[in-house]
């Protein structure tokens, strides 16, 4: 895919600042650390804090081919009126 992009940039004489790479990643609101616990060594049952918490924020990272980095875009989801977009009736 990279060679195809390089080919198109050369053939059509595009500026590198017009080629954008975007990637997204989910980030947990409650970090889960599975390697460390506060249980005694040799315990049969070890609880993990935040192991069942599935809430996350989607982060979009974008950069241009000329190495310029765009600001991160954070995508939240919620059910309160502050999170939802305004409607025409409001």
Beta strands, then each sheet from edge to edge (+ up, - down):
strand 1: 20-28
strand 2: 56-64
strand 3: 73-75
sheet 1: 1+ 2- 3+
end
